Amino acid sequence: MKLYNVEVVETLSRVVEQEANSYDEAEDIVYDKYRNGDIVLDYEDLDDTDYRPYPSQELKKSFNFNIDYDRTDKTIWIGTENTSSERFRCRNKDDLICAIKTYIDNNIELEPIKPEKDLSKKSKDYER
């Protein structure tokens, strides 16, 4: 048996309504409230939980990809020289981030996950 490190990443999120003269002013006010402890996110604000190898996996090889955005039909095409392009709906920045992450997950190769220790081998630490 081998020992692996798994990082658990929780994302907390809350929408805060704020009166202001502009978005930038509203963001500054909410930022100050958060920094002063007036806004505290907790388990009820859990948005997502992700599990990742730790330390993070390394990229297997060099790569590049192109992104083309069509504002008319709100789609993007992402592709490389070596793979076919993929099309994604893209209405806003969050859609763009999601599309890029999805493309990377589907097409970019990572080095295999390496165990931290091989527990099947006896070591001085386990003999005590």
N, CA, C and O atoms as a GROMACS GRO file, in nm:
protein
  512
    1MET      N    1   0.084  -0.117   0.000
    1MET     CA    2   0.000   0.000   0.000
    1MET      C    3   0.089   0.123   0.000
    1MET      O    4   0.200   0.121   0.053
    2LYS      N    5   0.039   0.233  -0.061
    2LYS     CA    6   0.116   0.357  -0.071
    2LYS      C    7   0.039   0.471  -0.006
    2LYS      O    8  -0.083   0.467   0.006
    3LEU      N    9   0.113   0.571   0.035
    3LEU     CA   10   0.056   0.688   0.103
    3LEU      C   11   0.052   0.805   0.006
    3LEU      O   12   0.155   0.843  -0.049
    4TYR      N   13  -0.067   0.864  -0.014
    4TYR     CA   14  -0.085   0.978  -0.104
    4TYR      C   15  -0.137   1.097  -0.024
    4TYR      O   16  -0.211   1.080   0.073
    5ASN      N   17  -0.098   1.217  -0.067
    5ASN     CA   18  -0.152   1.340  -0.008
    5ASN      C   19  -0.265   1.391  -0.096
    5ASN      O   20  -0.248   1.408  -0.217
    6VAL      N   21  -0.381   1.416  -0.035
    6VAL     CA   22  -0.496   1.469  -0.107
    6VAL      C   23  -0.534   1.602  -0.042
    6VAL      O   24  -0.561   1.608   0.078
    7GLU      N   25  -0.535   1.708  -0.123
    7GLU     CA   26  -0.572   1.840  -0.074
    7GLU      C   27  -0.724   1.857  -0.091
    7GLU      O   28  -0.777   1.835  -0.200
    8VAL      N   29  -0.792   1.896   0.015
    8VAL     CA   30  -0.935   1.925   0.011
    8VAL      C   31  -0.949   2.077   0.005
    8VAL      O   32  -0.902   2.148   0.094
    9VAL      N   33  -1.014   2.127  -0.102
    9VAL     CA   34  -1.028   2.272  -0.120
    9VAL      C   35  -1.177   2.305  -0.120
    9VAL      O   36  -1.252   2.258  -0.205
   10GLU      N   37  -1.218   2.386  -0.024
   10GLU     CA   38  -1.357   2.432  -0.018
   10GLU      C   39  -1.364   2.577  -0.067
   10GLU      O   40  -1.280   2.660  -0.033
   11THR      N   41  -1.466   2.603  -0.146
   11THR     CA   42  -1.490   2.738  -0.194
   11THR      C   43  -1.617   2.790  -0.128
   11THR      O   44  -1.724   2.728  -0.139
   12LEU      N   45  -1.605   2.902  -0.058
   12LEU     CA   46  -1.720   2.966   0.005
   12LEU      C   47  -1.759   3.087  -0.079
   12LEU      O   48  -1.672   3.155  -0.134
   13SER      N   49  -1.888   3.114  -0.088
   13SER     CA   50  -1.934   3.224  -0.172
   13SER      C   51  -2.065   3.279  -0.118
   13SER      O   52  -2.152   3.204  -0.074
   14ARG      N   53  -2.078   3.411  -0.120
   14ARG     CA   54  -2.203   3.478  -0.080
   14ARG      C   55  -2.218   3.605  -0.162
   14ARG      O   56  -2.121   3.678  -0.182
   15VAL      N   57  -2.338   3.633  -0.209
   15VAL     CA   58  -2.367   3.758  -0.278
   15VAL      C   59  -2.414   3.858  -0.173
   15VAL      O   60  -2.504   3.829  -0.095
   16VAL      N   61  -2.351   3.977  -0.172
   16VAL     CA   62  -2.384   4.081  -0.076
   16VAL      C   63  -2.440   4.200  -0.153
   16VAL      O   64  -2.374   4.254  -0.242
   17GLU      N   65  -2.561   4.243  -0.118
   17GLU     CA   66  -2.619   4.363  -0.180
   17GLU      C   67  -2.563   4.485  -0.108
   17GLU      O   68  -2.559   4.489   0.014
   18GLN      N   69  -2.521   4.585  -0.187
   18GLN     CA   70  -2.460   4.704  -0.128
   18GLN      C   71  -2.502   4.827  -0.206
   18GLN      O   72  -2.482   4.832  -0.328
   19GLU      N   73  -2.559   4.925  -0.138
   19GLU     CA   74  -2.590   5.053  -0.203
   19GLU      C   75  -2.461   5.132  -0.221
   19GLU      O   76  -2.378   5.138  -0.130
   20ALA      N   77  -2.446   5.193  -0.340
   20ALA     CA   78  -2.328   5.273  -0.369
   20ALA      C   79  -2.353   5.353  -0.496
   20ALA      O   80  -2.453   5.332  -0.565
   21ASN      N   81  -2.262   5.443  -0.527
   21ASN     CA   82  -2.273   5.524  -0.648
   21ASN      C   83  -2.216   5.453  -0.770
   21ASN      O   84  -2.246   5.492  -0.884
   22SER      N   85  -2.135   5.349  -0.750
   22SER     CA   86  -2.077   5.274  -0.860
   22SER      C   87  -2.042   5.134  -0.810
   22SER      O   88  -2.040   5.108  -0.690
   23TYR      N   89  -2.015   5.044  -0.906
   23TYR     CA   90  -1.975   4.909  -0.865
   23TYR      C   91  -1.845   4.913  -0.786
   23TYR      O   92  -1.831   4.845  -0.685
   24ASP      N   93  -1.748   4.994  -0.832
   24ASP     CA   94  -1.619   5.001  -0.762
   24ASP      C   95  -1.637   5.046  -0.618
   24ASP      O   96  -1.572   4.992  -0.528
   25GLU      N   97  -1.723   5.143  -0.595
   25GLU     CA   98  -1.749   5.188  -0.459
   25GLU      C   99  -1.816   5.078  -0.376
   25GLU      O  100  -1.780   5.056  -0.261
   26ALA      N  101  -1.912   5.008  -0.437
   26ALA     CA  102  -1.979   4.898  -0.367
   26ALA      C  103  -1.878   4.789  -0.330
   26ALA      O  104  -1.881   4.736  -0.219
   27GLU      N  105  -1.789   4.757  -0.423
   27GLU     CA  106  -1.687   4.655  -0.395
   27GLU      C  107  -1.595   4.699  -0.282
   27GLU      O  108  -1.559   4.619  -0.196
   28ASP      N  109  -1.556   4.826  -0.280
   28ASP     CA  110  -1.470   4.879  -0.173
   28ASP      C  111  -1.540   4.869  -0.037
   28ASP      O  112  -1.477   4.834   0.063
   29ILE      N  113  -1.668   4.902  -0.033
   29ILE     CA  114  -1.744   4.896   0.093
   29ILE      C  115  -1.754   4.752   0.142
   29ILE      O  116  -1.732   4.724   0.260
   30VAL      N  117  -1.788   4.660   0.051
   30VAL     CA  118  -1.799   4.519   0.088
   30VAL      C  119  -1.663   4.464   0.130
   30VAL      O  120  -1.654   4.387   0.225
   31TYR      N  121  -1.557   4.504   0.061
   31TYR     CA  122  -1.422   4.463   0.097
   31TYR      C  123  -1.389   4.506   0.241
   31TYR      O  124  -1.339   4.427   0.320
   32ASP      N  125  -1.420   4.632   0.273
   32ASP     CA  126  -1.394   4.682   0.409
   32ASP      C  127  -1.477   4.607   0.512
   32ASP      O  128  -1.427   4.574   0.620
   33LYS      N  129  -1.604   4.580   0.481
   33LYS     CA  130  -1.689   4.504   0.574
   33LYS      C  131  -1.633   4.365   0.598
   33LYS      O  132  -1.634   4.315   0.711
   34TYR      N  133  -1.585   4.301   0.491
   34TYR     CA  134  -1.529   4.167   0.504
   34TYR      C  135  -1.401   4.170   0.588
   34TYR      O  136  -1.383   4.088   0.677
   35ARG      N  137  -1.314   4.265   0.558
   35ARG     CA  138  -1.186   4.276   0.631
   35ARG      C  139  -1.208   4.309   0.778
   35ARG      O  140  -1.130   4.268   0.864
   36ASN      N  141  -1.315   4.383   0.810
   36ASN     CA  142  -1.344   4.421   0.948
   36ASN      C  143  -1.423   4.313   1.023
   36ASN      O  144  -1.450   4.328   1.142
   37GLY      N  145  -1.459   4.205   0.955
   37GLY     CA  146  -1.530   4.096   1.020
   37GLY      C  147  -1.680   4.114   1.025
   37GLY      O  148  -1.749   4.038   1.093
   38ASP      N  149  -1.734   4.214   0.954
   38ASP     CA  150  -1.879   4.234   0.949
   38ASP      C  151  -1.946   4.131   0.858
   38ASP      O  152  -2.064   4.102   0.873
   39ILE      N  153  -1.870   4.077   0.763
   39ILE     CA  154  -1.918   3.970   0.676
   39ILE      C  155  -1.828   3.850   0.704
   39ILE      O  156  -1.707   3.856   0.684
   40VAL      N  157  -1.888   3.741   0.750
   40VAL     CA  158  -1.812   3.619   0.781
   40VAL      C  159  -1.879   3.503   0.708
   40VAL      O  160  -1.995   3.470   0.733
   41LEU      N  161  -1.805   3.441   0.618
   41LEU     CA  162  -1.858   3.326   0.545
   41LEU      C  163  -1.841   3.202   0.632
   41LEU      O  164  -1.741   3.187   0.702
   42ASP      N  165  -1.941   3.111   0.626
   42ASP     CA  166  -1.934   2.988   0.704
   42ASP      C  167  -1.986   2.871   0.621
   42ASP      O  168  -2.000   2.882   0.499
   43TYR      N  169  -2.013   2.758   0.688
   43TYR     CA  170  -2.052   2.636   0.618
   43TYR      C  171  -2.177   2.654   0.532
   43TYR      O  172  -2.195   2.582   0.434
   44GLU      N  173  -2.264   2.748   0.567
   44GLU     CA  174  -2.385   2.771   0.487
   44GLU      C  175  -2.353   2.837   0.352
   44GLU      O  176  -2.436   2.838   0.262
   45ASP      N  177  -2.232   2.891   0.340
   45ASP     CA  178  -2.189   2.957   0.217
   45ASP      C  179  -2.105   2.865   0.128
   45ASP      O  180  -2.046   2.911   0.030
   46LEU      N  181  -2.100   2.735   0.160
   46LEU     CA  182  -2.021   2.641   0.083
   46LEU      C  183  -2.073   2.635  -0.060
   46LEU      O  184  -2.190   2.607  -0.083
   47ASP      N  185  -1.984   2.661  -0.154
   47ASP     CA  186  -2.021   2.663  -0.296
   47ASP      C  187  -1.970   2.540  -0.368
   47ASP      O  188  -2.037   2.487  -0.457
   48ASP      N  189  -1.848   2.492  -0.331
   48ASP     CA  190  -1.788   2.381  -0.403
   48ASP      C  191  -1.680   2.317  -0.316
   48ASP      O  192  -1.619   2.384  -0.233
   49THR      N  193  -1.658   2.188  -0.335
   49THR     CA  194  -1.547   2.118  -0.271
   49THR      C  195  -1.472   2.044  -0.381
   49THR      O  196  -1.533   1.975  -0.463
   50ASP      N  197  -1.341   2.058  -0.380
   50ASP     CA  198  -1.258   1.995  -0.482
   50ASP      C  199  -1.148   1.914  -0.413
   50ASP      O  200  -1.102   1.952  -0.306
   51TYR      N  201  -1.107   1.805  -0.474
   51TYR     CA  202  -1.001   1.719  -0.420
   51TYR      C  203  -0.889   1.714  -0.523
   51TYR      O  204  -0.912   1.684  -0.640
   52ARG      N  205  -0.767   1.744  -0.478
   52ARG     CA  206  -0.653   1.753  -0.569
   52ARG      C  207  -0.533   1.679  -0.512
   52ARG      O  208  -0.518   1.667  -0.390
   53PRO      N  209  -0.448   1.628  -0.601
   53PRO     CA  210  -0.323   1.571  -0.551
   53PRO      C  211  -0.237   1.682  -0.492
   53PRO      O  212  -0.237   1.795  -0.541
   54TYR      N  213  -0.164   1.650  -0.387
   54TYR     CA  214  -0.076   1.748  -0.325
   54TYR      C  215   0.061   1.687  -0.307
   54TYR      O  216   0.069   1.577  -0.252
   55PRO      N  217   0.168   1.748  -0.349
   55PRO     CA  218   0.170   1.876  -0.419
   55PRO      C  219   0.106   1.864  -0.557
   55PRO      O  220   0.085   1.754  -0.608
   56SER      N  221   0.076   1.978  -0.616
   56SER     CA  222   0.006   1.984  -0.742
   56SER      C  223   0.083   1.908  -0.851
   56SER      O  224   0.206   1.908  -0.853
   57GLN      N  225   0.008   1.844  -0.941
   57GLN     CA  226   0.072   1.770  -1.049
   57GLN      C  227   0.143   1.865  -1.146
   57GLN      O  228   0.100   1.978  -1.167
   58GLU      N  229   0.252   1.816  -1.203
   58GLU     CA  230   0.327   1.894  -1.301
   58GLU      C  231   0.276   1.864  -1.442
   58GLU      O  232   0.224   1.757  -1.470
   59LEU      N  233   0.293   1.962  -1.529
   59LEU     CA  234   0.256   1.944  -1.668
   59LEU      C  235   0.352   1.847  -1.734
   59LEU      O  236   0.473   1.852  -1.710
   60LYS      N  237   0.300   1.757  -1.818
   60LYS     CA  238   0.381   1.653  -1.879
   60LYS      C  239   0.469   1.707  -1.991
   60LYS      O  240   0.584   1.665  -2.006
   61LYS      N  241   0.416   1.801  -2.069
   61LYS     CA  242   0.494   1.854  -2.181
   61LYS      C  243   0.449   1.996  -2.213
   61LYS      O  244   0.348   2.044  -2.162
   62SER      N  245   0.526   2.062  -2.297
   62SER     CA  246   0.492   2.198  -2.339
   62SER      C  247   0.366   2.195  -2.426
   62SER      O  248   0.337   2.095  -2.491
   63PHE      N  249   0.294   2.304  -2.428
   63PHE     CA  250   0.174   2.312  -2.510
   63PHE      C  251   0.140   2.458  -2.536
   63PHE      O  252   0.192   2.548  -2.470
   64ASN      N  253   0.053   2.480  -2.632
   64ASN     CA  254  -0.010   2.610  -2.654
   64ASN      C  255  -0.149   2.586  -2.707
   64ASN      O  256  -0.176   2.481  -2.766
   65PHE      N  257  -0.237   2.682  -2.686
   65PHE     CA  258  -0.369   2.672  -2.743
   65PHE      C  259  -0.420   2.810  -2.778
   65PHE      O  260  -0.375   2.911  -2.723
   66ASN      N  261  -0.514   2.813  -2.871
   66ASN     CA  262  -0.573   2.938  -2.919
   66ASN      C  263  -0.718   2.946  -2.873
   66ASN      O  264  -0.787   2.845  -2.861
   67ILE      N  265  -0.762   3.069  -2.848
   67ILE     CA  266  -0.902   3.093  -2.812
   67ILE      C  267  -0.959   3.195  -2.909
   67ILE      O  268  -0.904   3.304  -2.926
   68ASP      N  269  -1.069   3.159  -2.972
   68ASP     CA  270  -1.141   3.250  -3.062
   68ASP      C  271  -1.280   3.273  -3.005
   68ASP      O  272  -1.352   3.177  -2.975
   69TYR      N  273  -1.318   3.400  -2.990
   69TYR     CA  274  -1.448   3.435  -2.933
   69TYR      C  275  -1.537   3.496  -3.041
   69TYR      O  276  -1.496   3.588  -3.112
   70ASP      N  277  -1.659   3.444  -3.052
   70ASP     CA  278  -1.759   3.498  -3.145
   70ASP      C  279  -1.866   3.567  -3.062
   70ASP      O  280  -1.950   3.501  -3.001
   71ARG      N  281  -1.863   3.698  -3.060
   71ARG     CA  282  -1.957   3.775  -2.978
   71ARG      C  283  -2.102   3.760  -3.026
   71ARG      O  284  -2.195   3.768  -2.946
   72THR      N  285  -2.121   3.737  -3.156
   72THR     CA  286  -2.255   3.725  -3.211
   72THR      C  287  -2.332   3.608  -3.152
   72THR      O  288  -2.444   3.624  -3.104
   73ASP      N  289  -2.270   3.488  -3.155
   73ASP     CA  290  -2.342   3.372  -3.100
   73ASP      C  291  -2.290   3.332  -2.962
   73ASP      O  292  -2.326   3.226  -2.909
   74LYS      N  293  -2.204   3.416  -2.904
   74LYS     CA  294  -2.152   3.398  -2.767
   74LYS      C  295  -2.093   3.259  -2.747
   74LYS      O  296  -2.128   3.187  -2.654
   75THR      N  297  -2.000   3.224  -2.836
   75THR     CA  298  -1.929   3.098  -2.822
   75THR      C  299  -1.779   3.124  -2.834
   75THR      O  300  -1.736   3.222  -2.895
   76ILE      N  301  -1.702   3.033  -2.776
   76ILE     CA  302  -1.558   3.038  -2.795
   76ILE      C  303  -1.514   2.902  -2.849
   76ILE      O  304  -1.574   2.799  -2.822
   77TRP      N  305  -1.408   2.906  -2.925
   77TRP     CA  306  -1.342   2.786  -2.976
   77TRP      C  307  -1.204   2.783  -2.913
   77TRP      O  308  -1.131   2.882  -2.919
   78ILE      N  309  -1.168   2.670  -2.854
   78ILE     CA  310  -1.036   2.653  -2.796
   78ILE      C  311  -0.972   2.533  -2.865
   78ILE      O  312  -1.035   2.428  -2.877
   79GLY      N  313  -0.848   2.548  -2.910
   79GLY     CA  314  -0.781   2.437  -2.975
   79GLY      C  315  -0.632   2.455  -2.983
   79GLY      O  316  -0.579   2.564  -2.960
   80THR      N  317  -0.563   2.346  -3.016
   80THR     CA  318  -0.418   2.348  -3.035
   80THR      C  319  -0.389   2.296  -3.174
   80THR      O  320  -0.479   2.256  -3.248
   81GLU      N  321  -0.262   2.297  -3.209
   81GLU     CA  322  -0.221   2.243  -3.339
   81GLU      C  323  -0.242   2.092  -3.345
   81GLU      O  324  -0.269   2.037  -3.452
   82ASN      N  325  -0.229   2.025  -3.230
   82ASN     CA  326  -0.231   1.879  -3.228
   82ASN      C  327  -0.369   1.817  -3.202
   82ASN      O  328  -0.387   1.698  -3.225
   83THR      N  329  -0.465   1.895  -3.155
   83THR     CA  330  -0.597   1.840  -3.125
   83THR      C  331  -0.704   1.922  -3.197
   83THR      O  332  -0.679   2.034  -3.240
   84SER      N  333  -0.821   1.864  -3.209
   84SER     CA  334  -0.930   1.939  -3.270
   84SER      C  335  -0.981   2.042  -3.171
   84SER      O  336  -0.963   2.029  -3.050
   85SER      N  337  -1.045   2.144  -3.222
   85SER     CA  338  -1.099   2.251  -3.137
   85SER      C  339  -1.225   2.206  -3.066
   85SER      O  340  -1.296   2.117  -3.113
   86GLU      N  341  -1.251   2.268  -2.953
   86GLU     CA  342  -1.376   2.244  -2.881
   86GLU      C  343  -1.451   2.376  -2.873
   86GLU      O  344  -1.391   2.482  -2.859
   87ARG      N  345  -1.584   2.367  -2.882
   87ARG     CA  346  -1.670   2.485  -2.879
   87ARG      C  347  -1.741   2.491  -2.745
   87ARG      O  348  -1.789   2.389  -2.695
   88PHE      N  349  -1.750   2.611  -2.686
   88PHE     CA  350  -1.817   2.632  -2.558
   88PHE      C  351  -1.906   2.755  -2.566
   88PHE      O  352  -1.871   2.854  -2.631
   89ARG      N  353  -2.021   2.748  -2.498
   89ARG     CA  354  -2.104   2.868  -2.481
   89ARG      C  355  -2.033   2.960  -2.384
   89ARG      O  356  -1.977   2.914  -2.285
   90CYS      N  357  -2.033   3.089  -2.412
   90CYS     CA  358  -1.957   3.182  -2.328
   90CYS      C  359  -2.029   3.316  -2.322
   90CYS      O  360  -2.013   3.400  -2.411
   91ARG      N  361  -2.107   3.335  -2.216
   91ARG     CA  362  -2.182   3.459  -2.200
   91ARG      C  363  -2.112   3.560  -2.111
   91ARG      O  364  -2.140   3.680  -2.119
   92ASN      N  365  -2.020   3.512  -2.025
   92ASN     CA  366  -1.956   3.603  -1.930
   92ASN      C  367  -1.819   3.549  -1.887
   92ASN      O  368  -1.775   3.444  -1.935
   93LYS      N  369  -1.754   3.619  -1.798
   93LYS     CA  370  -1.620   3.582  -1.752
   93LYS      C  371  -1.620   3.444  -1.685
   93LYS      O  372  -1.528   3.366  -1.707
   94ASP      N  373  -1.721   3.414  -1.605
   94ASP     CA  374  -1.727   3.283  -1.538
   94ASP      C  375  -1.738   3.170  -1.640
   94ASP      O  376  -1.675   3.065  -1.622
   95ASP      N  377  -1.817   3.190  -1.746
   95ASP     CA  378  -1.826   3.089  -1.852
   95ASP      C  379  -1.691   3.069  -1.920
   95ASP      O  380  -1.653   2.956  -1.952
   96LEU      N  381  -1.618   3.179  -1.942
   96LEU     CA  382  -1.487   3.170  -2.005
   96LEU      C  383  -1.390   3.090  -1.918
   96LEU      O  384  -1.320   3.002  -1.968
   97ILE      N  385  -1.386   3.120  -1.789
   97ILE     CA  386  -1.299   3.047  -1.696
   97ILE      C  387  -1.335   2.900  -1.693
   97ILE      O  388  -1.247   2.814  -1.697
   98CYS      N  389  -1.464   2.870  -1.687
   98CYS     CA  390  -1.511   2.732  -1.686
   98CYS      C  391  -1.471   2.659  -1.814
   98CYS      O  392  -1.427   2.544  -1.809
   99ALA      N  393  -1.485   2.725  -1.930
   99ALA     CA  394  -1.450   2.664  -2.058
   99ALA      C  395  -1.300   2.633  -2.064
   99ALA      O  396  -1.261   2.525  -2.109
  100ILE      N  397  -1.218   2.727  -2.021
  100ILE     CA  398  -1.073   2.706  -2.024
  100ILE      C  399  -1.035   2.591  -1.931
  100ILE      O  400  -0.955   2.506  -1.968
  101LYS      N  401  -1.092   2.588  -1.810
  101LYS     CA  402  -1.064   2.479  -1.716
  101LYS      C  403  -1.107   2.345  -1.775
  101LYS      O  404  -1.033   2.247  -1.766
  102THR      N  405  -1.225   2.340  -1.836
  102THR     CA  406  -1.274   2.216  -1.896
  102THR      C  407  -1.182   2.171  -2.009
  102THR      O  408  -1.148   2.053  -2.019
  103TYR      N  409  -1.141   2.265  -2.094
  103TYR     CA  410  -1.051   2.231  -2.204
  103TYR      C  411  -0.919   2.175  -2.150
  103TYR      O  412  -0.869   2.074  -2.199
  104ILE      N  413  -0.863   2.240  -2.049
  104ILE     CA  414  -0.737   2.195  -1.991
  104ILE      C  415  -0.754   2.056  -1.930
  104ILE      O  416  -0.670   1.968  -1.951
  105ASP      N  417  -0.862   2.036  -1.854
  105ASP     CA  418  -0.887   1.904  -1.793
  105ASP      C  419  -0.897   1.794  -1.899
  105ASP      O  420  -0.852   1.682  -1.877
  106ASN      N  421  -0.956   1.827  -2.014
  106ASN     CA  422  -0.978   1.727  -2.119
  106ASN      C  423  -0.856   1.705  -2.209
  106ASN      O  424  -0.844   1.599  -2.271
  107ASN      N  425  -0.766   1.804  -2.217
  107ASN     CA  426  -0.664   1.797  -2.322
  107ASN      C  427  -0.518   1.812  -2.277
  107ASN      O  428  -0.428   1.779  -2.354
  108ILE      N  429  -0.494   1.861  -2.159
  108ILE     CA  430  -0.356   1.885  -2.116
  108ILE      C  431  -0.311   1.768  -2.028
  108ILE      O  432  -0.375   1.737  -1.928
  109GLU      N  433  -0.201   1.705  -2.067
  109GLU     CA  434  -0.151   1.589  -1.994
  109GLU      C  435  -0.069   1.631  -1.872
  109GLU      O  436   0.010   1.726  -1.877
  110LEU      N  437  -0.090   1.559  -1.762
  110LEU     CA  438  -0.017   1.582  -1.638
  110LEU      C  439   0.069   1.461  -1.606
  110LEU      O  440   0.040   1.349  -1.649
  111GLU      N  441   0.174   1.485  -1.531
  111GLU     CA  442   0.257   1.373  -1.485
  111GLU      C  443   0.173   1.286  -1.391
  111GLU      O  444   0.083   1.338  -1.324
  112PRO      N  445   0.200   1.156  -1.387
  112PRO     CA  446   0.125   1.069  -1.295
  112PRO      C  447   0.144   1.112  -1.150
  112PRO      O  448   0.246   1.169  -1.113
  113ILE      N  449   0.043   1.085  -1.070
  113ILE     CA  450   0.049   1.118  -0.927
  113ILE      C  451   0.147   1.023  -0.860
  113ILE      O  452   0.138   0.901  -0.874
  114LYS      N  453   0.241   1.081  -0.788
  114LYS     CA  454   0.344   1.001  -0.722
  114LYS      C  455   0.310   0.986  -0.574
  114LYS      O  456   0.272   1.084  -0.509
  115PRO      N  457   0.324   0.865  -0.521
  115PRO     CA  458   0.298   0.847  -0.377
  115PRO      C  459   0.407   0.914  -0.295
  115PRO      O  460   0.521   0.928  -0.340
  116GLU      N  461   0.371   0.955  -0.173
  116GLU     CA  462   0.468   1.013  -0.081
  116GLU      C  463   0.557   0.906  -0.021
  116GLU      O  464   0.678   0.926  -0.005
  117LYS      N  465   0.498   0.790   0.014
  117LYS     CA  466   0.572   0.680   0.075
  117LYS      C  467   0.513   0.549   0.028
  117LYS      O  468   0.393   0.539   0.000
  118ASP      N  469   0.597   0.449   0.021
  118ASP     CA  470   0.552   0.313  -0.007
  118ASP      C  471   0.540   0.242   0.128
  118ASP      O  472   0.642   0.208   0.188
  119LEU      N  473   0.420   0.220   0.175
  119LEU     CA  474   0.397   0.162   0.308
  119LEU      C  475   0.423   0.012   0.312
  119LEU      O  476   0.427  -0.047   0.420
  120SER      N  477   0.441  -0.049   0.195
  120SER     CA  478   0.466  -0.193   0.194
  120SER      C  479   0.611  -0.224   0.230
  120SER      O  480   0.643  -0.337   0.268
  121LYS      N  481   0.699  -0.125   0.218
  121LYS     CA  482   0.839  -0.144   0.253
  121LYS      C  483   0.859  -0.107   0.400
  121LYS      O  484   0.809  -0.004   0.445
  122LYS      N  485   0.930  -0.189   0.473
  122LYS     CA  486   0.957  -0.158   0.613
  122LYS      C  487   1.066  -0.052   0.621
  122LYS      O  488   1.164  -0.055   0.546
  123SER      N  489   1.047   0.039   0.712
  123SER     CA  490   1.150   0.140   0.733
  123SER      C  491   1.175   0.152   0.882
  123SER      O  492   1.099   0.099   0.963
  124LYS      N  493   1.278   0.220   0.918
  124LYS     CA  494   1.314   0.238   1.059
  124LYS      C  495   1.202   0.310   1.135
  124LYS      O  496   1.182   0.284   1.254
  125ASP      N  497   1.130   0.400   1.067
  125ASP     CA  498   1.021   0.473   1.133
  125ASP      C  499   0.908   0.379   1.175
  125ASP      O  500   0.844   0.401   1.278
  126TYR      N  501   0.885   0.275   1.095
  126TYR     CA  502   0.774   0.185   1.124
  126TYR      C  503   0.812   0.072   1.219
  126TYR      O  504   0.725   0.003   1.272
  127GLU      N  505   0.942   0.053   1.241
  127GLU     CA  506   0.988  -0.055   1.327
  127GLU      C  507   0.979  -0.021   1.474
  127GLU      O  508   0.986  -0.111   1.557
  128ARG      N  509   0.964   0.104   1.508
  128ARG     CA  510   0.962   0.146   1.649
  128ARG      C  511   0.838   0.104   1.720
  128ARG      O  512   0.824   0.133   1.839
   0.00000   0.00000   0.00000
